[in-house]
Amino acid sequence: MQSEKNTHLPASTTLAPFRNRVFRSIWIATQISSLGWLVQTVAISWLMATISASDLMVALVQAASTLPVFLLSILAGAIADNFSRRWVMFAGHCLIALASTTLMISVGLGFAGPWLILGLGFLAGCGFALNDPAWHASVGDILHKRDIPAAVTLMSVGYNIVRSLGPALGGMVLAFFGPLAAFALAALSDLAPLTAIWRTRWDVRTSPLPRERMTMAIHDGVRFTVMSLEIRAAIARATLFGLASISILALLPLLVRDQLKSGPIIYGILLAGFGMGAFIAGMSNSFLRRVTSQNRLVSFASVACAACCLSLALTSSIPVAAISLALGGAGWLITWTGIDVSVQLASPRWVVGRTLSIYYALSAGGMAAGSWIWGTVAQNYSLGWALEGAAGALLLVAAAGILFPVGPWEETDQESSDFRPPELALELKPRSGPIVVKVEYRISEEDIETFLGYMRARRHVQSRAGARNWTLQRNLQTPSIWTETFRTPTWMDFLRLNHRLTAADKEIGDHLLSLHDGERPPHTVLSIERTTEAARTRSPTLFSRPPR
């Protein structure tokens, strides 16, 4: 049950986040790094197309950098929620810089083979897997909630502005100076985000509790994601879209080489057309959100990408291909921006890094699988068949909006509420437990249906925050008395559960309190379970000789 105070997120001007110095500094540095990365991507893709005769190896260039996001993002999200997100971002960019520098050196020394290229792309992907959840989760720390949609749009638009310039620049550098110059430019660009992150600071609300163990942090993040219907639907939609839409970028080098009979400059120009379409869509995003619902907008974006794939399969004209790619770029940006913001706004701050990382992992897994699938189809059948198949798949993704709707961007208070531990008569250690919580309500007969509705919502929010074995019982002798019961494995888990509940979650408790028919508030009992199993050691009273 959603909070009654949920409202549609007020529109923020697209450029409003630039008023924040920290966001502005890191955003600019990220665009510089992205420019270098795109130059490097053009060089890698074209280098692979020239040194390898396998269509599959060319398509796997995209998979090499996206597969680590699938494999490592969930761990990276847990790290981002438990450690300084600023330093996690710094470590991620260090890995990207190491991959770019090693690639530059290997090309300069002349021993860059197909598998080394894929391996270094995988290393750079590890850096992205570490950086992206921390950077996107930090947006909510740096900016006000109302500016998050504008910030995410600016991040996508910024990347796609660079996408409009980077591939063309990469094609020119590759054509006139060779791959070594492209890799050197990429390695130098990695210094910008490292410097920006090192020089900036931002306040983050820290938890008074100790850090979670990584295994438990991952478990709690997965549980929260699985139990959140809106986040689950958004991730399913993103995974399917990534699986189908990556065909556009994965097969583009083959399209340029085999169907358009052109070289790296045309490849760069076509990628620039893709980026320009994304830029135009990003600047129009606020208007489009006012015209139609977010779910319908994402469905239209899938149809636009399907039209792009079908047009590319049927054309041998460079201008038509450029226009088609602009349409595909617009659909690409609208989809990823819409889903990213939906996941962020539906996630409390304590778990946002993990929900975003699960979203990145599964969407990147979809893109990695899609690169392999469409590359295999192109190699075993034809490029046209691969693009036509991807177009059909994208139409099915658009129809999937019925089953997996992307929710509207709504404003809810996702900050953790203040919680004071209750006073206890026994001294407990953090690992003491299991803890049993019982809350007793007195509900009049006419309020039972309303009470049960709020209890269903309470079970949902308590369970996804860490409650186990949640039950609701009605007293058979005094039917007006209802008892809510749940457990946590340890005392520390009980404290974490209460620190995780947001102000919006606590409103459910306020509604239940208003339904309670009693002079005093609902009675809460905290207990610790104790085993009654027989002792494993012999009792000295029964078996020892009495002292003489």
Secondary structure, DSSP 8 states (H G I E B T S, - for coil): ---TT-EE-----TTGGGGSHHHHHHHHHHHHHHHHHHHHHHHHHHHHHHH---HHHHHHHHHHHHHHHHHHHHHHHHHHHHS-HHHHHHHHHHHHHHHHHHHHHHHHHT---HHHHHHHHHHHHHHHHHHHHHHHHHHHHHS-GGGHHHHHHHHHHHHHHHHHHHHHHHHHHHHHT-HHHHHHHHHHHTHHHHHHHHH--------SS----HHHHHHHHHHHHHH-HHHHHHHHHHHHHHHHHTHHHHSHHHIIIIIS---HHHHHHHHHHHHHHHHHHHHTHHHHHHHS-HHHHHHHHHHHHHHHHHHHHH---HHHHHHHHHHHHHHHHHHHHHHHHHHHHTS-TTTHHHHHHHHHHHHHHHHHHHHHHHHHHHHHT-HHHHHHHHHHHHHHHHHGGGTS-----EE---SB--------SS---TT---EEEEEEEE--GGGHHHHHHHHHHHHHHHHHHT-EEEEEEE-SSSTTEEEEEEEESSHHHHHHHHHH-BHHHHHHHHHHHHH--SSS--EEEEEE-------SS--HHHHS----
